[in-house]
Amino acid sequence: METNLRDDRKTASVVHQRAKPRANSRSVTSYTKAREILRNKELVQAGGGAEFFDTSDPASTPVFFLDGPDHKKKRADIAKFFTPKAIKTRYTAIINEVTKEQIDQLRQSGEGRIDLMSFDLAVAVAADIVGLTVTDRQKMAKRLSTSLAAAIYHKFDFASRFIVNTRKFFNQIDFYWNDVRPTIRARRAEPQDDIISHLIAAGLSDRAIMMECMTYAAAGMVTTREFIVVAAWHMFENETLRQRFVSGDEKEQEAILLEILRLEPIAAFLYRRQEDKASEVLAICSHQVNTDPDAVGECPFALDPDRATKIKGRGEFLSFGDGAHHCPGWQIALHETRMFLSALMIVPGIALHRVPDIGWSEMLQSYELRNAVVTCQRKS
């Protein structure tokens, strides 16, 4: 296939079939226009029900739903949890520990699922940031996975959907009672350097803290899992890319991962509107924006780790958003993905035994990759 016709995307089909902008919104597919909208301080959040959320008490409102000075202040208050220093001095040790656990288990059994391994890692890192370290991490991961999963939901009939929604509802209740509430109780007695301790000090209610925890779960745990799985998939099916990643330095590895994410952004849409709630909603279409040839250069659907260097641009393009609501944890997600895959790709005999099932989450408007099975030489 000629280079200019090459399409290396893995999730394009499900995105084409399932990704639909919300009704009565105007789609934005130009990279330049999208960046302009995201940086426009007169526009506010419109996704995730933001326009219906009561923000009259900014102190008890999750940062995702805030805009303007209130949002800026709240972002500043938690910025210390997402700095390069925090990554180096705090999260790297956690990533190393959990990655070693996962790789050791893989070597013992000779088989594992990347989606489960990566979710355990993502939960461990996000839980440390938030403060959800009081209870059993793996049990918490199962509760959150059920609460947030929706891969084949659209294929169910009404009765099955009711059962699924009921399970999700009760798992959220379990998450609150078995993870969030015990943590709040522990942090009230003995505050730590984490977000829940910060929220308690700010006077947030248990309900507001629960909402913050679910926001971090969706934004930090779920998206990182998909990032790791899709990046691994690309490398397993492209030996040249895999070898380049394994032999590359940190900068080279990050360039490869960012280019994969450019092709396969997790969230399909970002929404903005004027502060007037009756105003038109703008739907930034991440997949089209990130493959806009006017911004990313020729062969927009081809995976080219040198792309950003060639066009003298930022490798992440708009994969992590931009402007005031630019993803605060993007460097952490990139760092843990790089470290985990660096360890996975050099496991003796490692191979992708089963490509992942591709599903779609209507709630998050994102693809879901499940049952990605890898095999390796068992440790003797």
Secondary structure, 3 states (H helix, E strand, C coil): CCHHHCCCCCCHHHHHHHCCCCCCEEEECCHHHHHHHHHCCCEEECCCCHHHCCCCCHHHCCHHHCCHHHHHHHHHHHHHHHCHHHHHHHHHHHHHHHHHHHHHHHHHHCEEEHHHHHHHHHHHHHHHHHCCCCCCHHHHHHHHHHHHCCCCHHHCCHHHHHHHHHHHHHHHHHHHHHHHHHHHHHHHHCCCCCHHHHHHHCCCCHHHHHHHHHHHHHHHHHHHHHHHHHHHHHHHCCHHHHHHHHHCCHHHHHHHHHHHHHHCCCECEEEEEECCCCCCEEEEEHHHHCCCHHHHCCCCCCCCCCHHHHHCCCCCCCCCCCHHHCCCCHHHHHHHHHHHHHHHCCCCCCEEEECCEEEEECCCCEEEEECCEEECCCCC
